[in-house]
């Protein structure tokens, strides 16, 4: 049983890995207010809620504005919805074959239906949706767990099958619990008119599954209460704590109990902020920003509201830096810098970015949010969890009045996380990184780069495929997207980079005057690579990107291989020249034809998470060294073709 539990926990997110990550004990929230100050500051009696009461129909009409009828129509589609049963075998499938979607799809469909029905009732206010909401609430209450099958390794008993003897707070249970807490807050009187046992049952389930579990358990890794030196804290921490905070602020009316719970969340979220570098970069990539820094903002905003504005750390530089990362990682036309498991497409939630930017006083974030809003094809119906949805409705008019004068920064340098972005007036956007090979959602990619021409990615980071059990297990680095030889990096003596905290870039430098980035990546390779030094450098000039590898080896066992990933049309027919054409953008890379023989490997993409971004295939261009010197340098120059 112990072995099974260990394997399952490793499968979740490689959370138990030890890292050489700088952890700075800032404890900003605990410094801002001690327990007694928090207790005094709490706004009791639910008077902190800034949204209209259920019975305030004029208030809701004004709050929803033109969206009112759309919410009603969306809810009407679920009036005849048949609530899905998550079967026992749906949970078991994660352990049997690694498929998590079999369990998550019916669970998520139910939650989407419940959220739509709730908003429809809030919009209409006539009780027409109440019975079906009750059905959804009852369905939820009857489930053994609200946690996802992939996360049930958090049970003390481990495994992927829910235990009736304990409860788990994960992303799934937290999201549903926060929705149910808002439903309880707004619709308890309506439920009681039908039968008081309904709201009584819901309140009981929220108490035992979330409130009691949060206060009585310390073993959930994301809480970070038992964090060991070098331990990892990622987006789960602010995400789960935010959901828990909503439940307590909406359900707990005893000041002493509420203060203990809220202060506990503060000590936990402090550990996330302590883990984050002062430069504010999200090592998990832009796709995770909304769940990491974005959820931290949600948490801080709710804490601000729940204490009448008395507890706030929005003025701290690290909080602002964490927000601006999402702006600086945006390339343009929907493309973003996608190191680690992040997707290359995105840009972020404009409304969330605007609120965050306003809170921290960032004109960059607010103008970027206005730019995203203006450039989006359609102003869709605000959606998401109730808090974000309600906050969007509160701020929508202010965002609409913002000037969309966003300009991409010339460069962004994160000296601690070791991300570097460089641009020029001729359409080049270069993203490089140092880092180490045990970051959250890690790929073995220390020293890699991506190149975008006029916002189009040309030399790329593939990203990650659909998550399965293997993605977060000891088998992770058997997946090609995780390996350094499928990033824009060398195989030295036939050896790729290695996973582990000790495998990292060193001597990482950036000179903004020269637009020059360099890193010694020899330290990211294992001993069998027999490499003493390998300095990978990037210099962005007016009309080109120059890349150089300067190296020294102990032995020359096998020819070096320099790999590049790209998509579109690749031509290696001319010795010394590679041409790449992608969506109308053409690039030429020159190399020493006497030193290398080129080869192209086609990577078929049958995973929709990859093919939805890149199409049916991408290519690995390999420059295979013809000689085996112990030292020397290689250079490659990329220019545009008009």
C-alpha positions as CSV (number, residue, x, y, z in Angstrom):
1,X,0.0,0.0,0.0
2,X,2.8,2.4,0.8
3,X,4.4,1.7,-2.6
4,X,1.1,2.3,-4.4
5,X,0.7,5.6,-2.5
6,X,4.2,6.8,-3.3
7,X,3.8,6.0,-7.0
8,X,0.4,7.7,-7.2
9,X,1.7,10.9,-5.5
10,X,4.7,11.0,-7.8
11,X,2.2,10.7,-10.7
12,X,0.4,13.9,-9.7
13,X,3.0,16.6,-10.3
14,X,6.5,15.4,-9.3
15,X,5.7,17.3,-6.1
16,X,8.1,15.4,-3.8
17,X,11.1,16.3,-5.9
18,X,13.9,18.2,-4.1
19,X,15.0,21.3,-5.9
20,X,17.8,23.9,-5.6
21,X,15.3,26.7,-5.7
22,X,15.8,30.0,-3.8
23,X,13.1,30.2,-1.1
24,X,12.9,33.7,0.4
25,X,11.0,33.8,3.7
26,X,9.2,37.1,3.0
27,X,5.9,36.1,4.7
28,X,4.3,39.2,3.3
29,X,0.7,38.4,4.4
30,X,1.7,37.5,8.0
31,X,3.8,40.6,8.2
32,X,0.9,42.7,7.0
33,X,-1.3,41.5,9.8
34,X,-1.0,39.2,12.7
35,X,-3.8,37.0,14.0
36,X,-5.4,39.6,16.2
37,X,-5.2,42.3,13.6
38,X,-6.9,40.0,11.1
39,X,-9.6,39.0,13.6
40,X,-10.4,42.6,14.2
41,X,-10.4,43.5,10.5
42,X,-12.8,40.7,9.3
43,X,-16.1,42.0,7.9
44,X,-18.7,39.8,9.5
45,X,-22.3,39.1,8.5
46,X,-21.4,38.7,4.9
47,X,-21.4,42.5,4.5
48,X,-18.2,42.3,2.5
49,X,-20.1,40.8,-0.6
50,X,-20.2,43.7,-3.1
51,X,-22.9,42.2,-5.4
52,X,-26.7,42.7,-5.3
53,X,-28.9,40.5,-3.1
54,X,-30.9,37.8,-4.8
55,X,-34.2,39.8,-4.2
56,X,-32.7,43.0,-5.6
57,X,-34.0,42.6,-9.2
58,X,-33.2,46.1,-10.2
59,X,-29.7,45.6,-8.9
60,X,-29.2,42.4,-10.9
61,X,-30.6,44.0,-14.0
62,X,-28.1,46.8,-13.7
63,X,-25.3,44.4,-12.7
64,X,-25.8,42.1,-15.7
65,X,-26.8,44.7,-18.2
66,X,-27.0,43.4,-21.8
67,X,-25.9,40.0,-20.6
68,X,-29.0,39.2,-18.7
69,X,-31.0,37.5,-21.4
70,X,-27.9,35.6,-22.6
71,X,-27.4,34.1,-19.2
72,X,-31.1,33.1,-19.1
73,X,-30.9,31.5,-22.5
74,X,-27.8,29.6,-21.6
75,X,-29.4,28.2,-18.5
76,X,-32.5,27.2,-20.4
77,X,-30.5,24.8,-22.4
78,X,-29.9,22.8,-19.1
79,X,-33.5,22.7,-17.9
80,X,-33.8,19.2,-19.2
81,X,-30.2,18.2,-18.6
82,X,-29.7,14.6,-17.4
83,X,-27.1,14.7,-14.6
84,X,-24.2,12.4,-15.3
85,X,-23.1,9.6,-13.0
86,X,-19.3,9.3,-12.5
87,X,-19.0,5.5,-12.4
88,X,-16.6,3.5,-10.3
89,X,-14.7,2.4,-13.4
90,X,-14.3,6.0,-14.5
91,X,-12.1,6.5,-11.4
92,X,-10.3,3.2,-11.8
93,X,-9.4,3.9,-15.4
94,X,-6.8,6.4,-14.3
95,X,-4.9,3.6,-12.6
96,X,-5.5,1.1,-15.3
97,X,-4.7,3.0,-18.4
98,X,-3.7,6.5,-17.3
99,X,-6.8,8.2,-18.8
100,X,-8.1,11.0,-16.6
101,X,-10.7,12.5,-19.0
102,X,-13.0,9.5,-18.6
103,X,-13.7,10.6,-15.0
104,X,-13.3,14.4,-15.6
105,X,-15.7,14.8,-18.6
106,X,-19.0,13.8,-16.9
107,X,-17.9,15.6,-13.7
108,X,-17.1,18.8,-15.6
109,X,-20.3,18.6,-17.6
110,X,-22.3,18.5,-14.4
111,X,-20.5,21.5,-13.0
112,X,-20.9,23.5,-16.2
113,X,-24.6,22.8,-16.2
114,X,-24.9,23.7,-12.5
115,X,-23.0,27.0,-13.1
116,X,-25.2,27.9,-16.1
117,X,-28.4,27.2,-14.2
118,X,-27.2,29.2,-11.2
119,X,-26.4,32.3,-13.3
120,X,-29.7,31.9,-15.2
121,X,-31.6,32.0,-11.9
122,X,-29.6,35.0,-10.7
123,X,-30.5,36.8,-13.9
124,X,-34.2,35.9,-14.0
125,X,-35.0,35.6,-10.3
126,X,-38.3,33.9,-10.6
127,X,-37.4,30.4,-9.3
128,X,-37.8,28.7,-12.7
129,X,-34.3,27.1,-12.5
130,X,-34.4,26.2,-8.8
131,X,-35.6,22.6,-9.1
132,X,-32.9,21.8,-11.6
133,X,-30.3,23.5,-9.5
134,X,-31.4,21.4,-6.6
135,X,-31.0,18.3,-8.7
136,X,-27.4,19.3,-9.4
137,X,-26.7,20.1,-5.8
138,X,-28.2,16.8,-4.7
139,X,-26.2,14.9,-7.4
140,X,-23.0,16.6,-6.0
141,X,-23.8,15.8,-2.4
142,X,-24.3,12.2,-3.2
143,X,-20.8,11.8,-4.7
144,X,-18.2,10.1,-2.5
145,X,-15.6,12.7,-3.5
146,X,-15.4,16.0,-5.4
147,X,-11.8,15.4,-6.2
148,X,-10.5,14.3,-9.6
149,X,-9.3,10.7,-10.1
150,X,-5.8,12.0,-11.0
151,X,-5.5,13.7,-7.7
152,X,-6.8,11.0,-5.3
153,X,-3.2,10.1,-4.5
154,X,-3.7,12.9,-2.0
155,X,-5.7,10.5,0.1
156,X,-3.8,9.0,3.0
157,X,-4.7,5.6,1.6
158,X,-3.5,6.7,-1.9
159,X,-4.8,5.2,-5.1
160,X,-7.2,6.7,-7.7
161,X,-10.4,5.3,-6.2
162,X,-12.3,7.5,-3.7
163,X,-12.3,6.6,-0.1
164,X,-15.5,7.3,1.9
165,X,-13.4,7.6,5.1
166,X,-11.6,10.8,4.1
167,X,-11.9,13.9,2.0
168,X,-9.5,15.5,-0.4
169,X,-9.1,19.2,-1.3
170,X,-7.8,19.5,-4.8
171,X,-8.5,21.6,-7.8
172,X,-11.7,19.7,-8.6
173,X,-13.2,19.7,-5.2
174,X,-12.2,23.3,-4.5
175,X,-13.8,24.6,-7.7
176,X,-17.1,22.8,-7.1
177,X,-17.1,23.8,-3.4
178,X,-16.7,27.4,-4.2
179,X,-19.6,27.3,-6.7
180,X,-21.8,25.4,-4.2
181,X,-20.9,28.0,-1.5
182,X,-22.2,30.8,-3.7
183,X,-25.3,28.8,-4.5
184,X,-25.9,28.3,-0.8
185,X,-25.3,32.0,-0.1
186,X,-27.8,33.2,-2.7
187,X,-30.4,30.4,-2.9
188,X,-30.7,29.0,0.6
189,X,-34.0,30.8,1.1
190,X,-35.3,29.4,-2.2
191,X,-34.2,25.9,-1.3
192,X,-35.8,26.2,2.1
193,X,-39.2,27.0,0.5
194,X,-39.0,23.7,-1.3
195,X,-37.6,21.7,1.6
196,X,-35.1,22.8,4.4
197,X,-33.3,19.5,4.2
198,X,-31.8,20.5,0.9
199,X,-29.7,23.5,2.1
200,X,-29.0,21.7,5.4
201,X,-27.5,18.8,3.5
202,X,-25.5,21.1,1.3
203,X,-24.2,23.1,4.2
204,X,-23.1,19.8,5.9
205,X,-21.2,18.6,2.9
206,X,-19.4,21.8,2.5
207,X,-18.5,21.7,6.2
208,X,-17.0,18.2,6.3
209,X,-15.5,18.2,2.8
210,X,-13.9,21.6,2.9
211,X,-14.0,23.6,6.1
212,X,-13.2,20.7,8.5
213,X,-10.8,19.1,6.2
214,X,-8.8,22.3,5.6
215,X,-8.5,23.0,9.3
216,X,-7.7,19.4,10.4
217,X,-5.3,18.2,7.7
218,X,-1.7,19.2,7.0
219,X,-0.7,16.5,4.7
220,X,-1.8,18.1,1.4
221,X,1.4,19.0,-0.4
222,X,0.0,22.2,-1.9
223,X,-0.6,23.7,1.6
224,X,3.2,23.7,2.0
225,X,3.0,23.5,5.8
226,X,5.4,20.6,5.7
227,X,7.6,22.1,3.0
228,X,11.1,20.7,3.1
229,X,14.2,22.8,2.1
230,X,14.1,23.2,-1.7
231,X,10.6,21.9,-1.9
232,X,8.2,22.9,-4.7
233,X,5.2,25.2,-4.4
234,X,3.1,25.8,-7.6
235,X,-0.2,27.1,-8.9
236,X,-2.1,24.6,-6.7
237,X,-1.4,26.6,-3.6
238,X,-3.1,29.9,-4.5
239,X,-5.8,28.1,-6.5
240,X,-6.8,25.8,-3.7
241,X,-6.5,28.4,-1.0
242,X,-8.6,30.8,-3.0
243,X,-11.4,28.3,-3.2
244,X,-11.1,27.5,0.5
245,X,-11.2,31.2,1.4
246,X,-14.4,31.7,-0.6
247,X,-16.0,28.8,1.3
248,X,-15.1,30.2,4.7
249,X,-16.0,33.8,4.0
250,X,-19.4,32.7,2.6
251,X,-20.2,30.0,5.2
252,X,-18.5,30.7,8.6
253,X,-20.2,33.3,10.8
254,X,-18.2,32.8,14.0
255,X,-15.4,35.4,14.2
256,X,-12.9,33.3,16.1
257,X,-13.3,30.3,13.8
258,X,-13.2,32.5,10.7
259,X,-10.1,34.3,11.8
260,X,-8.3,31.0,12.4
261,X,-9.2,29.7,9.0
262,X,-8.3,32.9,7.1
263,X,-5.0,33.2,8.9
264,X,-4.2,29.6,8.0
265,X,-4.8,30.4,4.4
266,X,-2.5,33.5,4.7
267,X,0.3,31.4,6.1
268,X,-0.1,28.9,3.3
269,X,-0.2,31.5,0.5
270,X,2.8,33.2,2.0
271,X,4.7,30.0,1.1
272,X,3.7,30.3,-2.6
273,X,4.9,33.9,-2.6
274,X,8.1,32.9,-0.8
275,X,8.8,30.3,-3.4
276,X,8.3,32.7,-6.3
277,X,11.4,34.6,-7.4
278,X,11.4,38.4,-6.8
279,X,11.5,38.9,-10.6
280,X,7.9,37.5,-10.7
281,X,8.3,35.1,-13.6
282,X,6.0,32.1,-13.7
283,X,8.3,29.1,-14.4
284,X,5.2,27.1,-15.4
285,X,4.6,29.4,-18.4
286,X,1.8,31.7,-19.5
287,X,-0.8,29.0,-19.7
288,X,-0.5,28.6,-16.0
289,X,-0.3,32.3,-15.1
290,X,-4.1,32.5,-14.6
291,X,-4.0,29.6,-12.2
292,X,-0.8,30.8,-10.4
293,X,-0.4,34.6,-10.2
294,X,-4.0,35.0,-11.4
295,X,-5.4,32.9,-8.6
296,X,-3.1,34.6,-6.1
297,X,-4.6,37.9,-7.2
298,X,-8.1,36.5,-6.8
299,X,-7.1,35.4,-3.3
300,X,-5.7,38.7,-2.4
301,X,-8.7,40.6,-3.7
302,X,-11.1,38.4,-1.8
303,X,-8.9,38.9,1.3
304,X,-9.0,42.6,0.7
305,X,-12.8,42.6,0.4
306,X,-13.3,40.3,3.4
307,X,-11.2,42.6,5.6
308,X,-12.6,45.9,4.4
309,X,-9.4,46.7,2.6
310,X,-7.3,46.5,5.8
311,X,-5.1,43.6,4.6
312,X,-3.5,44.3,1.3
313,X,0.0,43.6,-0.2
314,X,-0.8,44.9,-3.7
315,X,1.9,47.6,-3.2
316,X,4.7,45.0,-3.0
317,X,7.0,44.9,-6.0
318,X,7.0,41.1,-6.3
319,X,3.2,41.1,-6.6
320,X,3.4,43.6,-9.5
321,X,6.2,41.7,-11.2
322,X,4.1,38.5,-11.0
323,X,1.2,40.3,-12.7
324,X,3.3,41.9,-15.5
325,X,4.9,38.6,-16.5
326,X,1.7,37.7,-18.5
327,X,2.1,40.9,-20.5
328,X,5.8,40.5,-21.2
329,X,5.4,36.9,-22.4
330,X,2.9,37.9,-25.1
331,X,4.4,37.9,-28.6
332,X,1.4,39.0,-30.6
333,X,-1.5,37.7,-32.7
334,X,-2.4,35.2,-30.0
335,X,1.1,33.7,-29.6
336,X,3.0,33.6,-26.3
337,X,6.4,32.4,-25.0
338,X,5.6,28.8,-24.0
339,X,8.4,27.3,-22.0
340,X,7.6,24.2,-19.9
341,X,4.1,22.7,-20.3
342,X,2.5,25.9,-21.5
343,X,0.8,26.2,-24.8
344,X,2.2,28.5,-27.5
345,X,-1.3,30.1,-27.9
346,X,-3.0,32.3,-25.4
347,X,-2.7,35.8,-24.1
348,X,-4.7,35.7,-20.9
349,X,-8.0,36.8,-19.5
350,X,-8.3,40.5,-20.4
351,X,-10.7,41.3,-17.5
352,X,-8.6,39.5,-14.9
353,X,-5.4,41.2,-16.2
354,X,-7.1,44.6,-16.0
355,X,-8.3,44.1,-12.4
356,X,-4.9,42.8,-11.4
357,X,-3.2,45.7,-13.1
358,X,-5.5,48.2,-11.5
359,X,-4.8,46.7,-8.0
360,X,-1.0,46.9,-8.4
361,X,-0.9,50.2,-10.3
362,X,0.4,48.8,-13.6
363,X,-0.4,50.9,-16.7
364,X,1.3,48.1,-18.7
365,X,-1.2,45.5,-17.6
366,X,-4.2,47.8,-17.9
367,X,-3.3,48.9,-21.4
368,X,-2.5,45.4,-22.4
369,X,-5.9,44.2,-21.1
370,X,-7.6,46.9,-23.2
371,X,-5.6,45.8,-26.2
372,X,-6.7,42.2,-25.7
373,X,-10.3,43.3,-25.4
374,X,-10.2,45.5,-28.4
375,X,-8.4,42.9,-30.6
376,X,-10.7,40.0,-29.6
377,X,-13.1,38.9,-32.3
378,X,-16.1,38.9,-30.0
379,X,-16.9,40.2,-26.6
380,X,-18.2,36.9,-25.2
381,X,-20.5,36.2,-22.3
382,X,-18.4,36.6,-19.0
383,X,-17.9,33.1,-17.7
384,X,-15.7,31.1,-15.2
385,X,-16.0,30.6,-11.5
386,X,-18.6,32.9,-9.8
387,X,-16.0,35.2,-8.2
388,X,-14.2,35.9,-11.4
389,X,-17.5,36.3,-13.3
390,X,-18.9,38.7,-10.7
391,X,-15.6,40.7,-10.6
392,X,-15.7,40.9,-14.4
393,X,-19.2,42.3,-14.3
394,X,-18.1,44.9,-11.7
395,X,-15.2,46.2,-13.8
396,X,-16.4,45.8,-17.3
397,X,-17.4,49.4,-18.0
398,X,-14.1,50.7,-16.6
399,X,-12.1,48.4,-18.9
400,X,-14.2,49.4,-21.9
401,X,-13.1,53.0,-21.3
402,X,-9.4,52.2,-21.2
403,X,-7.0,53.4,-23.9
404,X,-5.6,50.3,-25.8
405,X,-2.2,51.9,-26.4
406,X,-0.2,48.8,-25.4
407,X,3.4,48.5,-26.8
408,X,5.4,45.4,-26.4
409,X,8.5,46.0,-24.2
410,X,11.8,46.1,-26.1
411,X,13.2,43.5,-23.8
412,X,12.3,41.6,-20.6
413,X,14.9,40.2,-18.3
414,X,14.2,37.9,-15.4
415,X,17.6,37.6,-13.6
416,X,16.5,35.0,-11.1
417,X,14.2,32.8,-13.2
418,X,16.6,33.4,-16.1
419,X,14.0,34.1,-18.8
420,X,15.0,36.7,-21.4
421,X,12.9,38.2,-24.2
422,X,14.5,40.5,-26.9
423,X,12.8,42.3,-29.7
424,X,13.7,44.7,-32.5
425,X,12.0,47.0,-35.0
426,X,12.3,44.5,-37.8
427,X,9.8,42.0,-36.3
428,X,12.2,39.7,-34.4
429,X,11.1,38.4,-31.0
430,X,13.6,36.1,-29.3
431,X,12.8,34.2,-26.1
432,X,15.7,32.5,-24.3
433,X,16.1,30.8,-21.0
434,X,18.7,29.5,-18.5
435,X,17.0,27.9,-15.5
436,X,17.3,24.4,-14.3
437,X,15.7,21.0,-15.1
438,X,13.4,20.6,-12.2
439,X,11.1,23.5,-12.5
440,X,7.4,23.1,-12.0
441,X,5.9,21.5,-15.2
442,X,9.6,21.0,-16.2
443,X,11.0,20.2,-19.6
444,X,14.7,19.5,-20.0
445,X,15.3,22.8,-21.8
446,X,18.0,24.8,-20.1
447,X,19.5,27.2,-22.7
448,X,16.8,26.8,-25.4
449,X,15.2,29.5,-27.4
450,X,12.2,30.3,-29.5
451,X,12.1,32.8,-32.5
452,X,9.1,34.7,-33.7
453,X,9.1,36.8,-36.9
454,X,6.3,39.4,-37.1
455,X,4.6,37.5,-34.2
456,X,4.7,34.2,-36.1
457,X,6.7,31.4,-34.3
458,X,9.3,30.0,-36.6
459,X,11.7,28.1,-34.3
460,X,9.5,26.7,-31.7
461,X,8.9,24.9,-28.4
462,X,6.3,22.2,-29.1
463,X,4.7,22.4,-25.7
464,X,3.0,19.3,-24.2
465,X,0.4,16.8,-25.2
466,X,-2.7,15.8,-23.4
467,X,-2.1,15.0,-19.8
468,X,-2.2,11.3,-18.7
469,X,-0.9,9.4,-15.8
470,X,2.5,9.1,-17.6
471,X,2.8,12.9,-17.8
472,X,3.3,13.3,-14.1
473,X,5.1,10.1,-13.3
474,X,8.5,8.5,-13.4
475,X,7.8,8.0,-17.1
476,X,7.6,11.7,-17.8
477,X,10.9,12.0,-19.6
478,X,10.1,9.1,-21.9
479,X,7.7,11.5,-23.6
480,X,9.5,13.3,-26.5
481,X,8.1,16.7,-25.8
482,X,9.9,16.7,-22.4
483,X,13.4,15.8,-23.8
484,X,16.1,18.3,-24.6
485,X,16.8,16.7,-28.0
486,X,13.3,17.9,-29.0
487,X,14.1,21.4,-28.0
488,X,16.4,23.9,-29.7
489,X,19.5,22.5,-28.0
490,X,22.6,20.3,-28.7
491,X,23.1,16.6,-28.0
492,X,26.6,16.5,-26.7
493,X,28.5,13.4,-27.4
494,X,25.2,11.8,-28.3
495,X,23.8,12.7,-24.8
496,X,20.8,14.9,-24.0
497,X,20.2,17.1,-21.0
498,X,19.2,15.3,-17.8
499,X,16.3,15.8,-15.4
500,X,17.1,17.0,-11.9
501,X,17.8,20.2,-9.8
502,X,21.6,19.8,-10.3
503,X,21.2,19.9,-14.1
504,X,21.0,23.6,-14.8
505,X,22.5,26.6,-16.7
506,X,25.3,28.5,-15.1
507,X,27.0,31.8,-15.7
508,X,23.8,33.1,-17.2
509,X,24.1,36.7,-18.5
510,X,22.2,39.3,-20.3
511,X,23.5,42.6,-21.7
512,X,20.6,44.8,-22.8
513,X,22.9,47.2,-24.6
514,X,24.1,44.5,-26.9
515,X,20.9,42.5,-26.8
516,X,23.1,39.5,-25.9
517,X,22.2,36.5,-23.8
518,X,24.5,33.6,-22.9
519,X,24.6,30.6,-20.6
520,X,26.9,27.7,-19.9
521,X,24.7,24.7,-20.4
522,X,27.4,22.1,-19.8
523,X,26.1,21.8,-16.3
524,X,22.7,20.7,-17.6
525,X,24.2,17.5,-19.0
526,X,25.2,14.3,-17.1
527,X,28.7,13.1,-16.7
528,X,28.5,10.7,-19.6
529,X,28.3,13.8,-22.0
530,X,32.0,14.4,-21.1
531,X,31.5,18.2,-21.5
532,X,33.6,20.7,-19.5
533,X,32.0,23.8,-21.0
534,X,29.3,24.6,-23.5
535,X,28.4,28.3,-23.8
536,X,25.2,28.9,-25.8
537,X,24.8,32.5,-26.7
538,X,22.2,34.6,-28.6
539,X,22.8,38.0,-30.1
540,X,19.9,39.9,-31.6
541,X,21.0,42.4,-34.2
542,X,19.1,44.7,-36.5
543,X,18.4,42.1,-39.2
544,X,19.5,38.8,-37.7
545,X,19.7,36.5,-34.7
546,X,23.2,35.1,-34.2
547,X,23.6,31.9,-32.2
548,X,26.9,30.5,-31.1
549,X,28.0,27.3,-29.3
550,X,31.5,27.5,-27.8
551,X,32.6,24.3,-26.2
552,X,35.3,22.2,-24.6
553,X,35.0,18.4,-24.1
554,X,36.8,15.9,-22.0
555,X,36.3,13.2,-24.6
556,X,34.8,13.2,-28.1
557,X,32.9,9.9,-28.2
558,X,30.2,10.7,-30.7
559,X,29.5,13.5,-33.1
560,X,27.6,16.4,-31.6
561,X,24.1,17.0,-32.9
562,X,22.5,20.5,-32.9
563,X,18.7,20.3,-32.9
564,X,16.1,22.9,-33.9
565,X,12.3,22.5,-33.9
566,X,10.2,24.3,-36.5
567,X,7.0,23.9,-38.5
568,X,5.8,25.0,-41.9
569,X,8.0,24.2,-44.9
570,X,11.7,23.3,-44.4
571,X,14.3,23.1,-47.2
572,X,17.8,21.8,-46.6
573,X,18.7,21.3,-50.3
574,X,21.4,24.0,-50.4
575,X,24.5,23.0,-48.3
576,X,25.0,25.5,-45.5
577,X,21.5,27.0,-45.8
578,X,18.2,26.0,-44.2
579,X,15.1,27.9,-45.3
580,X,11.9,27.8,-43.3
581,X,8.6,29.2,-44.5
582,X,5.7,29.5,-42.0
583,X,2.4,31.3,-42.7
584,X,4.0,33.7,-45.2
585,X,7.1,34.4,-43.0
586,X,10.4,33.2,-44.5
587,X,13.6,32.7,-42.6
588,X,17.1,31.6,-43.6
589,X,19.5,29.9,-41.3
590,X,23.1,29.6,-42.4
591,X,25.6,27.3,-40.9
592,X,29.1,25.9,-41.7
593,X,28.6,23.3,-44.4
594,X,32.0,21.9,-43.8
595,X,31.2,21.2,-40.2
596,X,27.6,19.8,-40.4
597,X,25.4,17.5,-42.4
598,X,21.7,18.5,-42.0
599,X,18.8,16.1,-41.6
600,X,15.1,16.7,-41.1
601,X,12.8,14.4,-39.0
602,X,9.0,14.8,-39.3
603,X,7.1,14.6,-36.1
604,X,3.5,13.6,-36.7
605,X,1.1,15.1,-34.2
606,X,-1.8,12.9,-33.4
607,X,-2.5,14.6,-30.0
608,X,-5.1,17.4,-30.3
609,X,-3.4,19.4,-27.7
610,X,-0.4,19.7,-30.0
611,X,-2.1,19.5,-33.4
612,X,-4.6,22.3,-32.5
613,X,-1.6,24.6,-32.2
614,X,0.8,23.4,-34.9
615,X,-1.2,21.3,-37.3
616,X,-0.5,17.8,-38.4
617,X,3.3,17.9,-38.1
618,X,6.3,19.7,-36.9
619,X,10.0,19.1,-37.9
620,X,13.2,18.5,-36.1
621,X,16.1,19.9,-38.0
622,X,19.4,18.3,-36.9
623,X,22.8,19.6,-37.8
624,X,25.1,16.5,-37.4
625,X,28.8,17.3,-36.8
626,X,31.1,15.8,-39.4
627,X,34.1,15.9,-37.1
628,X,34.7,15.2,-33.4
629,X,36.9,18.0,-32.0
630,X,37.5,18.4,-28.3
631,X,37.0,22.1,-28.4
632,X,35.7,24.7,-30.8
633,X,32.7,26.8,-31.7
634,X,29.7,26.5,-34.0
635,X,27.7,29.5,-35.2
636,X,24.3,29.8,-36.9
637,X,22.8,33.0,-38.2
638,X,19.0,33.5,-38.8
639,X,17.8,36.2,-41.2
640,X,14.5,37.0,-42.9
641,X,13.8,36.5,-46.5
642,X,11.8,39.3,-48.1
